[in-house]
Amino acid sequence: MKILRQHIEEFGLGPDGRLFQSERGGVVASTAYTEVWQEARKLALTPSQVASPLAKRPYDLRHAAVSLWLNAGVSAPEVAERAGHSVDVLLRVYAKCIDGQQEIANRRIADALAA
């Protein structure tokens, strides 16, 4: 948030409230985002990661966030609401991304049976 606040203080918002605007105050072309994204990947990732599909597009961060939330134990209904999905769609798309939950589930089941 600090970086966003600094950006707004330095550059302001566009006339329509956009955070980022072109040099002339208009909408930034999607190609500009793609070019900057590819440069950022080269700076942030290893060469083998850059060659992989890892975070190939900014949109991929959405998938990373949803996977992170699910693996952190955030409930499916909460993640679905934040992601704008139904729980059904969320689980159909992201069930394969949930790692290491078997041990936690086994412990919870054992605790419930012991109660």
C-alpha positions as a printed NumPy array, in Angstrom:
array([[  0.   ,   0.   ,   0.   ],
       [  2.854,   2.357,   0.751],
       [  4.129,   2.084,  -2.82 ],
       [  0.65 ,   2.75 ,  -4.228],
       [  0.215,   5.805,  -2.021],
       [  3.606,   7.127,  -3.118],
       [  2.669,   6.554,  -6.758],
       [ -0.599,   8.461,  -6.325],
       [  1.172,  11.316,  -4.524],
       [  3.744,  11.584,  -7.308],
       [  1.573,  11.003, -10.381],
       [ -2.014,  11.461,  -9.194],
       [ -4.941,   9.589, -10.675],
       [ -6.229,   9.769, -14.216],
       [ -9.291,  11.925, -14.971],
       [-11.446,   8.797, -14.76 ],
       [ -9.815,   7.628, -11.506],
       [ -7.409,   5.152, -13.079],
       [ -4.239,   4.433, -11.164],
       [ -2.108,   4.185, -14.288],
       [ -2.502,   6.331, -17.379],
       [ -0.658,   6.825, -20.622],
       [  1.735,   9.72 , -21.193],
       [ -1.197,  11.706, -22.589],
       [ -3.527,  10.833, -19.705],
       [ -5.424,   8.104, -21.521],
       [ -5.834,   4.379, -21.075],
       [ -2.596,   2.388, -21.054],
       [ -2.537,  -0.07 , -23.96 ],
       [ -2.529,  -3.742, -22.974],
       [  0.644,  -4.202, -25.015],
       [  2.43 ,  -1.759, -22.702],
       [  1.507,  -3.863, -19.677],
       [  2.731,  -6.989, -21.441],
       [  6.076,  -5.413, -22.314],
       [  6.646,  -4.147, -18.776],
       [  5.53 ,  -7.473, -17.31 ],
       [  8.029,  -9.405, -19.425],
       [ 10.841,  -7.086, -18.318],
       [  9.804,  -7.465, -14.664],
       [  9.847, -11.267, -15.009],
       [ 13.427, -11.086, -16.317],
       [ 14.438,  -9.046, -13.262],
       [ 12.564, -11.102, -10.667],
       [ 12.921, -14.683, -11.898],
       [ 15.801, -17.005, -12.65 ],
       [ 16.55 , -17.699, -16.331],
       [ 14.935, -21.146, -16.09 ],
       [ 11.824, -19.615, -14.501],
       [ 11.659, -16.975, -17.24 ],
       [ 11.746, -19.786, -19.813],
       [  8.878, -21.537, -18.   ],
       [  5.192, -20.559, -17.993],
       [  5.544, -19.275, -14.405],
       [  3.686, -15.941, -14.13 ],
       [  3.743, -15.629, -17.914],
       [  0.928, -13.051, -17.793],
       [ -0.171, -10.637, -15.055],
       [ -3.475, -12.562, -14.956],
       [ -1.531, -15.593, -13.708],
       [ -1.121, -13.776, -10.383],
       [ -4.853, -14.278,  -9.823],
       [ -4.37 , -18.04 , -10.004],
       [ -1.359, -17.807,  -7.717],
       [ -3.346, -15.796,  -5.167],
       [ -6.296, -18.197,  -5.17 ],
       [ -3.961, -21.19 ,  -4.813],
       [ -2.11 , -19.457,  -1.974],
       [ -5.341, -18.675,  -0.123],
       [ -6.602, -22.251,  -0.446],
       [ -3.288, -23.725,   0.682],
       [ -3.234, -21.306,   3.621],
       [ -6.487, -22.853,   4.815],
       [ -8.868, -20.041,   3.869],
       [-12.313, -21.595,   3.465],
       [-13.546, -22.344,  -0.04 ],
       [-16.62 , -20.075,   0.308],
       [-14.408, -17.144,   1.372],
       [-11.902, -17.714,  -1.437],
       [-14.737, -18.091,  -3.954],
       [-16.269, -14.794,  -2.867],
       [-12.948, -12.952,  -3.088],
       [-12.197, -14.471,  -6.5  ],
       [-15.684, -13.891,  -7.876],
       [-16.36 , -17.601,  -8.388],
       [-19.029, -19.962,  -7.174],
       [-17.668, -22.576,  -4.771],
       [-18.408, -25.217,  -7.43 ],
       [-16.275, -23.452, -10.051],
       [-13.545, -22.7  ,  -7.521],
       [-13.172, -26.334,  -6.489],
       [-13.408, -27.629, -10.051],
       [-10.642, -25.289, -11.241],
       [ -8.395, -25.16 ,  -8.174],
       [ -8.784, -28.543,  -6.409],
       [ -5.617, -29.775,  -8.126],
       [ -3.683, -26.815,  -6.648],
       [ -4.335, -27.704,  -3.02 ],
       [ -1.19 , -29.364,  -1.655],
       [ -0.383, -31.033,   1.633],
       [ -3.888, -30.958,   3.035],
       [ -4.197, -34.714,   3.634],
       [ -2.276, -34.695,   6.932],
       [ -4.271, -31.724,   8.218],
       [ -7.544, -33.364,   7.174],
       [ -6.575, -36.651,   8.843],
       [ -5.751, -34.82 ,  12.075],
       [ -9.047, -32.929,  12.03 ],
       [-11.009, -36.128,  11.399],
       [ -9.159, -37.932,  14.207],
       [ -9.784, -35.001,  16.566],
       [-13.486, -34.976,  15.679],
       [-13.801, -38.729,  16.233],
       [-11.978, -38.493,  19.569],
       [-14.303, -35.784,  20.88 ]])
